[in-house]
Amino acid sequence: MAIKKARVVTKADLVEKVAEMTGFTKTETAVICEGLLQAIKDVMAAGNDIEIRRFGTFKLKKRKPRIARNPRTGEAVPIKERIVPVFKPSKAFKTKVPQD
């Protein structure tokens, strides 16, 4: 199953769409969107997970240390243990994505 290459939607595109849906100005909508994104970053930086019902969950996941290879030289490169943010979509979110 091949995934169609779709157009990349930017934050400005999302702001425009939300402004149309809500009737707020683009400036007001941009402030709200930026506030939401900053709140998500702040909450996760504090080590907390975020659950948005019918959308998905943002979690922090610990990656184990491992040995990788430099593709150019083939040299072994150690990668330290790290914590990465991950997103798991909800069942309702997944059903909205085309399964073509």
Secondary structure, 3 states (H helix, E strand, C coil): CCCCCCCCCCHHHHHHHHHHHHCCCHHHHHHHHHHHHHHHHHHHHCCCCEEECCCEEEEEEEECCEEEECCCCCCEEEECCEEEEEEEECHHHHHHCCCC
